[in-house]
Amino acid sequence: MKISTKGRYGMTIMIELAKNHGEGPVSLKSIAQTHDLSEHYLEQLVAPLRNAGLVRSIRGAYGGYVLTDEPSKITAGDIIRVLEGPIVLVEGIENEAPAQRELWIRIRDAIKRVLDHTTIEDLANHTEEEDNGISDAYMFYI
């Protein structure tokens, strides 16, 4: 499974909204400037997040986007599934030999566990000092 820029930048949007949760809307322009990303591309990504009910837009001079739920209730898996589709490691898994099929299923399930047990609150609260710790914390899933 390869996460595209859709998934990566969509995660960036959601983490920024989580960091500012409860403080009012965040503009895509500010996210784009902070992370040196294309505002136009972020606009394309926020539409499916809005359609999925993960964010809502606030209009006006001080408008932008806010999360529709607490950051502790939105997982990385929620975001990746909206922007990338179902989590699939190998296409046509039913045609694989039993031993291989079991391996692909175990790897897929490990990826799902990490994505579904990592909230955007976890990611928003993550600091550079914790870089080693977050990797170690999720290694037991794999």
C-alpha positions as a Markdown table, in Angstrom:
| # | Residue | x | y | z |
|---|---|---|---|---|
| 1 | Met | 0.0 | 0.0 | 0.0 |
| 2 | Lys | 1.3 | 3.4 | -1.0 |
| 3 | Ile | -0.1 | 6.6 | 0.5 |
| 4 | Ser | -0.3 | 9.3 | -2.1 |
| 5 | Thr | 0.0 | 13.0 | -1.7 |
| 6 | Lys | -3.8 | 13.0 | -1.3 |
| 7 | Gly | -3.5 | 11.0 | 1.9 |
| 8 | Arg | -0.4 | 12.8 | 3.2 |
| 9 | Tyr | -1.7 | 16.3 | 2.6 |
| 10 | Gly | -5.2 | 15.5 | 3.7 |
| 11 | Met | -3.6 | 14.3 | 7.0 |
| 12 | Thr | -1.7 | 17.6 | 7.2 |
| 13 | Ile | -5.0 | 19.5 | 6.9 |
| 14 | Met | -6.7 | 17.4 | 9.6 |
| 15 | Ile | -3.7 | 17.7 | 12.0 |
| 16 | Glu | -3.7 | 21.4 | 11.6 |
| 17 | Leu | -7.4 | 21.6 | 12.3 |
| 18 | Ala | -6.9 | 19.4 | 15.4 |
| 19 | Lys | -4.1 | 21.7 | 16.6 |
| 20 | Asn | -6.5 | 24.6 | 16.4 |
| 21 | His | -9.6 | 22.7 | 17.6 |
| 22 | Gly | -11.9 | 25.0 | 19.6 |
| 23 | Glu | -10.1 | 28.1 | 18.6 |
| 24 | Gly | -12.1 | 28.9 | 15.4 |
| 25 | Pro | -11.8 | 28.1 | 11.8 |
| 26 | Val | -8.5 | 27.6 | 10.0 |
| 27 | Ser | -8.0 | 28.8 | 6.4 |
| 28 | Leu | -6.5 | 26.5 | 3.8 |
| 29 | Lys | -4.3 | 29.5 | 2.8 |
| 30 | Ser | -2.7 | 29.4 | 6.3 |
| 31 | Ile | -2.1 | 25.7 | 6.1 |
| 32 | Ala | -0.7 | 26.0 | 2.6 |
| 33 | Gln | 1.7 | 28.7 | 3.7 |
| 34 | Thr | 2.8 | 26.9 | 6.9 |
| 35 | His | 3.6 | 23.7 | 5.0 |
| 36 | Asp | 4.6 | 25.2 | 1.6 |
| 37 | Leu | 1.8 | 23.4 | -0.2 |
| 38 | Ser | -0.6 | 24.4 | -3.0 |
| 39 | Glu | -3.7 | 26.0 | -1.6 |
| 40 | His | -5.6 | 24.9 | -4.8 |
| 41 | Tyr | -4.6 | 21.3 | -4.1 |
| 42 | Leu | -5.7 | 21.5 | -0.5 |
| 43 | Glu | -9.1 | 22.8 | -1.7 |
| 44 | Gln | -9.5 | 19.7 | -3.8 |
| 45 | Leu | -8.7 | 17.5 | -0.8 |
| 46 | Val | -10.9 | 19.2 | 1.7 |
| 47 | Ala | -14.1 | 18.5 | -0.4 |
| 48 | Pro | -14.1 | 14.7 | 0.2 |
| 49 | Leu | -13.3 | 15.3 | 3.9 |
| 50 | Arg | -16.3 | 17.7 | 4.1 |
| 51 | Asn | -18.5 | 15.2 | 2.1 |
| 52 | Ala | -17.5 | 12.5 | 4.6 |
| 53 | Gly | -18.6 | 14.7 | 7.5 |
| 54 | Leu | -15.1 | 15.0 | 9.0 |
| 55 | Val | -14.9 | 18.8 | 8.5 |
| 56 | Arg | -17.2 | 21.7 | 7.9 |
| 57 | Ser | -16.6 | 25.1 | 6.3 |
| 58 | Ile | -17.3 | 28.4 | 8.0 |
| 59 | Arg | -17.9 | 31.3 | 5.6 |
| 60 | Gly | -16.9 | 34.9 | 5.9 |
| 61 | Ala | -13.8 | 37.1 | 6.3 |
| 62 | Tyr | -12.5 | 34.9 | 9.2 |
| 63 | Gly | -13.8 | 31.7 | 7.8 |
| 64 | Gly | -12.1 | 28.4 | 7.1 |
| 65 | Tyr | -12.6 | 24.9 | 8.2 |
| 66 | Val | -13.2 | 23.2 | 11.6 |
| 67 | Leu | -13.5 | 19.5 | 12.6 |
| 68 | Thr | -17.0 | 18.2 | 13.1 |
| 69 | Asp | -15.9 | 16.0 | 16.0 |
| 70 | Glu | -13.3 | 15.9 | 18.8 |
| 71 | Pro | -9.8 | 15.2 | 17.5 |
| 72 | Ser | -9.7 | 12.2 | 19.8 |
| 73 | Lys | -12.6 | 10.6 | 17.9 |
| 74 | Ile | -11.1 | 11.0 | 14.3 |
| 75 | Thr | -8.5 | 8.4 | 13.3 |
| 76 | Ala | -5.9 | 8.3 | 10.7 |
| 77 | Gly | -7.8 | 5.4 | 9.2 |
| 78 | Asp | -10.9 | 7.6 | 8.8 |
| 79 | Ile | -8.9 | 10.1 | 6.8 |
| 80 | Ile | -7.0 | 7.6 | 4.7 |
| 81 | Arg | -10.1 | 5.7 | 3.7 |
| 82 | Val | -11.8 | 8.9 | 2.6 |
| 83 | Leu | -8.9 | 10.1 | 0.5 |
| 84 | Glu | -7.3 | 6.8 | -0.6 |
| 85 | Gly | -10.1 | 4.3 | -0.6 |
| 86 | Pro | -10.1 | 0.9 | 1.2 |
| 87 | Ile | -6.9 | -0.3 | 2.7 |
| 88 | Val | -5.8 | -3.0 | 0.3 |
| 89 | Leu | -2.3 | -4.5 | 0.3 |
| 90 | Val | -2.6 | -7.0 | -2.5 |
| 91 | Glu | -5.3 | -7.1 | -5.3 |
| 92 | Gly | -6.8 | -10.5 | -6.0 |
| 93 | Ile | -5.9 | -11.9 | -2.7 |
| 94 | Glu | -8.4 | -14.7 | -3.1 |
| 95 | Asn | -6.2 | -16.1 | -5.9 |
| 96 | Glu | -3.1 | -16.3 | -3.7 |
| 97 | Ala | -1.8 | -19.6 | -2.2 |
| 98 | Pro | -3.0 | -20.0 | 1.4 |
| 99 | Ala | 0.3 | -19.3 | 3.0 |
| 100 | Gln | 0.8 | -16.1 | 1.0 |
| 101 | Arg | -2.8 | -15.0 | 1.5 |
| 102 | Glu | -2.4 | -15.4 | 5.3 |
| 103 | Leu | 0.7 | -13.2 | 5.1 |
| 104 | Trp | -1.0 | -10.4 | 3.1 |
| 105 | Ile | -4.0 | -10.5 | 5.4 |
| 106 | Arg | -1.8 | -10.2 | 8.5 |
| 107 | Ile | 0.1 | -7.3 | 7.1 |
| 108 | Arg | -3.1 | -5.5 | 6.0 |
| 109 | Asp | -4.6 | -6.0 | 9.4 |
| 110 | Ala | -1.5 | -4.6 | 11.1 |
| 111 | Ile | -1.7 | -1.5 | 9.0 |
| 112 | Lys | -5.4 | -1.1 | 9.8 |
| 113 | Arg | -4.7 | -1.5 | 13.5 |
| 114 | Val | -2.1 | 1.3 | 13.4 |
| 115 | Leu | -4.3 | 3.6 | 11.4 |
| 116 | Asp | -7.4 | 2.9 | 13.4 |
| 117 | His | -5.7 | 3.3 | 16.8 |
| 118 | Thr | -3.9 | 6.6 | 15.9 |
| 119 | Thr | -6.1 | 9.7 | 16.3 |
| 120 | Ile | -5.4 | 13.1 | 14.9 |
| 121 | Glu | -5.2 | 14.2 | 18.5 |
| 122 | Asp | -2.3 | 11.9 | 18.9 |
| 123 | Leu | -0.6 | 13.3 | 15.8 |
| 124 | Ala | -1.4 | 17.0 | 16.7 |
| 125 | Asn | 0.1 | 16.5 | 20.1 |
| 126 | His | 3.2 | 14.8 | 18.8 |
| 127 | Thr | 6.5 | 16.8 | 19.1 |
| 128 | Glu | 9.9 | 16.3 | 17.5 |
| 129 | Glu | 11.2 | 15.1 | 20.9 |
| 130 | Glu | 8.8 | 12.2 | 20.7 |
| 131 | Asp | 9.9 | 11.0 | 17.3 |
| 132 | Asn | 11.6 | 7.8 | 18.6 |
| 133 | Gly | 8.8 | 7.2 | 21.1 |
| 134 | Ile | 5.9 | 7.3 | 18.6 |
| 135 | Ser | 7.7 | 4.8 | 16.4 |
| 136 | Asp | 8.3 | 2.5 | 19.4 |
| 137 | Ala | 4.8 | 2.8 | 20.6 |
| 138 | Tyr | 3.3 | 1.4 | 17.4 |
| 139 | Met | 5.9 | -1.2 | 16.7 |
| 140 | Phe | 4.1 | -3.8 | 18.8 |
| 141 | Tyr | 1.2 | -3.8 | 16.2 |
| 142 | Ile | 3.5 | -5.0 | 13.5 |
